[in-house]
Amino acid sequence: MTKPTPSSETKFDRSAGLLLIAVVLFVLTVFVNTIAILRLPGDGWQMPYNDRDTGNYKLDYFMGNWETPLQVGDVVTAVGNLPTPKTVQYVPLPAPANWDEGSTVIYTIQRDGQTMSLPVTLHRLSVRGILRGLANTMSEELTGWSWVLVGLLVFWMRPNNRAARLLLVASSSYGIVNQVGLAATTIPLDFAPLPMWTTYWVSTFFWGWLFFPSLILLLLVFPLPLWPMTRRPRLTTTLFYAIPVAIMILTLLVGMDGPATALLIVEAVLIFAAAGTAVFQVFRQRHNRVARAQVSWVAFGIAFSLGGTLLFYLLNWFELIQLENNLFWAILSWPVSLGLPVSFAIAILRYRLFDINVIIRKTLVYALLSGLLALVYFGSVVLLQTIFDSVAQERSPFIIVVSTLIIAALFAPLRQRVQAFIDRRFYRQKYDAQQILAQFAQTTRDEVSLEALQAELIGVIQETMQPEALIVWLPEAAKTKIKSS
């Protein structure tokens, strides 16, 4: 298999055009179907998708402009005589007899631990109400749009690159379904006509038949093609999409979620297996610096995004910070979420690839330094406060000042020690090279023999750069001086 060159990857051929048309059709289908569902007669309320999917019909956002007896946080347990489903439904429910615009339906809800029945008049949302619903979902997680933008940018610059194409499919499906399609998560969705309901269910099942297969194939072709993509690329691509589609159709027809659950588990295992195989295969080729840098960028993006998200949720779990309505989290969530798509973009476009070692090195240094300084700061505050309480029996702002001065004094020496530790532990070759160069500099101050300096120079170059061949050129005057001495 011939490896495509960057110039050939920028050509926008027929297959790239067909892929772009397919993506646009998918986006339009999700968008039009969402608007159609929002136009159905209903109560005007949206619900979180994850809550509704588990049978918790908790009202979250009101899109209408009329008076409603329902409130944010109400949990709907029955509509008319129909209880709300507690499990995932694979067919739409029969609508109540009086489910129409202008009719009144009795809702059974739970509010503040009490169960009550409320008469709810059904309306159709206006254009402004539909736009409010779409805007609410589209702005709920703005970082989700980063995937769409990065996918489009990479595809625009490398339309004939297989990794760029797969990234476009994965990113567009992820962004459009989450940022647009989930706006239709309403009670009228349960009673929607079969075509609308089926289109919604298929689009929200994109994890199984579209996103995960695209991600697995992306790992199998990038940065180096792996088996089975090296032997049967078309057959492999067809099977990775056809089998999930068949399982999805079977799930809809039979009404059992067992095959779909098994599919997601298998795909999750394949993602980790493909990622591990890709890393192993790339690092076996020691002289392929480009591929190694590409894998490093992707690994850094995964560690930065997932690690940052996990860190913030752990801090929220231990109640050290509050993620909801937290300005600090709102500011940092953007770079954390952008880490993975931006890393993919840099790796595919090969833009500033070899900066990755510097970025990883500085990230490790300052992450460890920040943790150590935080421990010193809080430890000094607790220790000084304990001492001060035993003497003065009161809190003093002097403790904060002293702790801050301690941190300022420790910053420079601690940073040097942390950097030396990181270099010795993770960048041993570079650390050894720095030590050898420092030793050579010391030798050149004391050595006067040109032959000894030449031998020392050759040894330093061999140890630090490890060239296959080495030639030392000296001017004729230097040669004469060496011979005469």
N, C-alpha and C positions, 0 to 999 in steps of 0.2 A: 504494500500500500504506500503510494507516494504521499509525502507530507505536503499539504498546501502551503504556499508561501503567503506572506502578508499581502502582497499585491493581488494575488488571485482571490484572497478572502474578501476583498473590498468590492468585487464584482456583484452587481445585483442581477441575478439570473432569473430564469422562469420559476425554479423551485422556491427561491426566496420570495418572489411575488405571490405564489400560491399560498405559502405559509402565512404571509402577512394578511392576505385576504381571509384565510381561515380564522386567524386571531381576531380580526375586525368583526367577522360574522359572529364569533362567540361572544365578543363584548356587546354587540348590538342585541343579540338574543337575550342575554342576561338583563340588559338595561330595559328593553321593551317589555319583557315579561314582568320585571319588577314594577314598572309603572302600571301595567295591566292589573296586577294583584292589588296595588294600592288604590286603584279606582273602584274596587269592589265595595258594595255597601258594608259598613262596619262601624266600629266604635271610635276609630281615629287614633288608636294607641299602638305603639310599637313595643316589642319585648326583646330582651337580649336573646340571641340565638342559642347560646349554650344553656340558658335556663329553660327555654321552650323545648329544646331537644331532649331534655331530661324530665319533661313533664311538669316543670315549674313555670306556670303562666303568670309571670310577674311583670306588671306594667311598668314601662320605663320612660316613655316619651310620648307626649300628646301632639299630634299633627294637626288636629282640627281647629276651627275658629268658632265653635259653638259651646254652649254650656254642657258640662258632663258631670255626673255624680261620682265618677271614678277618680282616683288619685294615684300619684306616683307611689309605687311600692305595693299597691293592691295585688293580691294573688287571686286570679280567677280560677275557681274550682268547678264551675258548671255554667253552661250557656243554655238558657231555657231548661229543658229536661235532659240535656246531654252533658255528662261530666267531661271535663277536659282530659285528653289522653295522658297517661302516665308513662307511656313508652313511645318509641319512634313508630309512626304510622307509615305504611307503604301504599296506602290508597287514601284519597280524600274522604272526609266524613260527610254523611248526608246533612244538608243544612236544615235548621229548624223551619217549620212550616211558614212562619211569619218573618223569615230573614229577607228583608227587602228595605229599600230606602224609605224612610219615614215611619217604619214600624218600631214598636217598642218590645224589647226582649229583656227578660229577667236574668240578670247576672248574679251568681252566687260567688261571693268573694270572701277573702280573709284579710282583715285589716287590724293591725295591733293586737293580734291574738284572738280577735272576735270574728265570727262568721255572720254575714249579713247578706240580704238580698236587695238588689238595687235595680230599678227600671232604667234601661239604657236605650235611648233612641238612636236608630241607625241612620247614618249619613253617608254621602259620597264626598270624598276629599276633593277640594278645588285644586287647580293647578298650583296655587301657592302652598296649599297643604302638602301636596306631593313633593314639591321642591323642598319644603321644610324637612320632610321625612328623609329624603335623599341626602340633604345637607347634614342632617344629624348623624347618619351612618358614615358618610364620606369623611366627616371631620372627627369622628370618634377616635380613630388611630391614624393620624396624618402620616405617621412613619410608614404605613403600609403602601403609600404611593411611591415611596422610594424604590421599591422593587420594580414597579411599572416603569418609572423613569429610567432607571439603570438598564433594565432589559431593552427598552426602546433605543437608548443611546448606544449600547453595545451592538445591537442588531443593525442599527443605521451605519455604524462604522465598519462592521465585519459581517455583512449579510450572507456571505458564502462560507462562514465558519460554523461548523456543526455545534460547537459549544455555545456560540452566540444565539443560534436558533433555538436550542433547547432552553437556554436561559430566558429567552423571550416568551416561550410557551409557559414555562413555570411561573415567571414573574407576573405576566399579564393575567393568568388564571387566578393566582393568589390575590393580586390586588383588586381585580374587578369583582370577584365573588365576595370578598370580605368588605370592600368599600362601597359596593353598590348593591349586589344581590341580597345581602342580609337586611336591607331596608324593608323587604317584604315580610319580615318575621312578625306577623300579626295574627289575630284570631281569625279574620276572614280567610286567611290562607288555608285553614283546615277545611273550608267549605268551597274552595276554588274549583272551577271546572277542571276536568281531568287533564287537558293539554297544559294549562297554566301550572297546575300542581306538579305534573310530571317534569316539566321543564325546570321548575324550581328545584325539585328533588335531585335531578340529574346534575344541575349546575353546582349545588351545594355538596354533592358527593365528589367534587373535583379532586379532593385529596387522593381518592383511590384510583381513578381512571385517567387523570391528567397530570396533576402536580407531582405525585410521587414517581410515576414512570418517567416523567421528564427529568426529574432530579437524578434518578438512578442512571439513565442514559447519559446525562451530563457527566457524571462521575466516571462512566465507562469510556468516554471519548476525550476527556480532558484531565490533565494536560497531554497524556499519551493514550492512544487507543488500547483497550484491553480486550481480552477474550470475553465474550464471543463477538464483539464488534469488529475485531480484526479479521474474522473469518466470514461471518454472515451478517453484515451490518443491516441490510434491509429486512431480512427475516427476523433478526433480534428486535429491531425497532417495531415491526408489525406485531410480534408476540407480546411485547411489553405494553402495548396499548390495547390490543385485541382481547387478551385474557381478562384484564380488569373490566372492559366494557361488557364482556359476556357475563361476568360475575354480577355486575350491576344490573343487567337485564334480568338475570335469574333472581336476584334479590327482589326486584319489583314484582315479578310474576308470582314467585312463591311466597313472598312476605316473610322471609326468614333472614335475620341479620348475621347468622353464623358464617356463611361464605364471605360476606363483606368484612367482618371482623378478622377472619383468618387472612384475607387479602392484605389488610393494613398491617398485620403483624409480619407477614412475609416480606412486604415491601420495606418495612422498617429494618428488618434484618439485612435485606439486600443493600440498603443504603449504607449501613455500617460496614458490610463486607466489601462493597465497591470502594468506599472511601479508604479502608485499610489496605486493600489490594493496590489502589492507585498510589498511595504513599510508598508502599513497599517497592512497587515496580519502578517508581521514579528514583528513589534513593539508591536503588541498585546500580543505576547508571550514573556513576560518580562524575563523569565529565559533561553531563548534560545540565549545565548551569541554568539554562532557561527554564526547563521543566522543574528543576528543584526550586527555583525561585517562585514559579507559579503555584506549586503546591504549598510553599511556605506562606504565600499571600492568602490563599484560601484557608489554610489552617489558622492563620492569625485572625482572619475575619470571623471564623467560627468561634475561636476562643474569646475574642473581644466581645462579640454579640451575645453569645450564650453565657459566657462568664460574667459579663456586666449585668445582664438580666438576672441571672441567678444571685449575684451579690446583692442587688437592690431588693429582690424578693426575700432574701434571708434577713436583710436589715429590717424590712417591713415585718417579717415574721416575729423577730425579736423586739418589735415595737421601738426600734431606734429611730426610724423615720416612718412617715406616712406617705404612701405613694399617691393616694387620692388627694387631689387639689394641692399637690406639693410642687412648688416652682422649681426646686432643685432637680426633682425627677423629671419634670417636663422639659427642662433644658438639656439634661444629660441623656434622655431617652432617644433623642435624635441621633447623636453620634453612635450610641450603642446599637440602635436598629440599623443604621446605615453601614455599620462595619462590614457585615457579610456581603451585601450586594456590591458595595464599592470595591471590596477585595476581589470579588469575582470579575468586576469590570477591569480592574488593573491587570489581573492575571491573564484575562483573555486578550485584552488590547496590547499587552506587553509594554505598558507605560510605566517607566521608572521601576522596573522589576527588582533591580538589585539594591534598591533602598530598603528592602524588607529586613535585612540583617540589622541595619542601624535602628529601624523602628522597633523591632522585637527587643533588641538590646536595651534601648532607652525605656521601653515599656516595662521590662522586667526590673530595671534599676529603680525607676521612680515608683513603681507599684510597691516593691519591697521597702523602699525608703519611706513612702507614705505610711505603710503599715507600722513600721518601727517607730516613726515619729509620733504617730497617734498613740501607740502604747506608752511611749515615754511621757507624752503630754498628760494623758489621763492618769497614768501611774503617779506622776509628780503632783497632779492636782489632789488626788486622793491622799497621798502621803503627807503633803504639806497641810492639807485641811485637817487631817487627823492630829498632826502636831500642833497646829494653831488652835484647834478646839480644846486640846488638853491644857493649853496655856490661857487663852483669852475667852474660851467658851462662846465664840461667835465666828461667823463667816467673814472673810475679808477679801476685797478685790485685789489685794496685794499678791495673793496666791496665783491668780490668773496672769498677772504681770511677770512674776518670777518664772512660771511655767513657760510662758511665751519666750522669755529671754533664754531659757535653757534650750528650747527648740531651735532658736536662731543660732545659738553657739554650736549646737551639735550638727546642724545641717551640712556644712561643708565637709568636715572630717568623716561624718557618717556616710555621706554620698560617695566619697572616695573609697571607703572600705567596702561598701555594698557593690560598687562598680568593679572593684578588684575581685570580690567574691564571685560575681556573675561571670566575669571574664575567665576566672580559673575553672569554674564549674561547667559553663556552657560554651565558652569560646576559648578552649584550651590552646588551640593552634595559634590564634591571634595573640593570646596572652603570652605564650612562649616566644612568639616572634618579637613582641615588644620588649621582653626581658633580654633577648639576644641582641637586639638593636641597642638597648641601653648599655649592655656590657661592651659591645663593639665601640660605642662612643667613648666609654671610659678607657678602652685599650688604645684608641687613636691619640689620646692625650699624652700617653706615656711612651708609645712605641715610635722609634725613629727609623727603624729598618724598613725599607720599601718592600723587600721580599717578605718580611713577616706581615706587613700590612696587606700585601697581596694575598697571602695564604689565609689571613683572617677574613678578608673580604669575601673570598671564595666560599669559605665555610659558612659565613653569615647568610649569603645568598642561597646556598644549598639548603640550609636549615629552615629559612623563612619562606622562600618561594618554591623550593623543590622543582627546579627546572629540569627538563630532559637533557639539555646540553648547556654548557657554560663556556664562554670565551671571554678572556680578559685582554683588551687592547691597550697597549701602553705607547706613548709617543717615543720616538727614537732617542730623545734626550734622556728620558727616564730609563730606557733600556741600557744606554751607555753608562748611566750612573750606577745602575745595578751591577753591571759587569765589572766596572772599575772598583767598586767597593768589595 
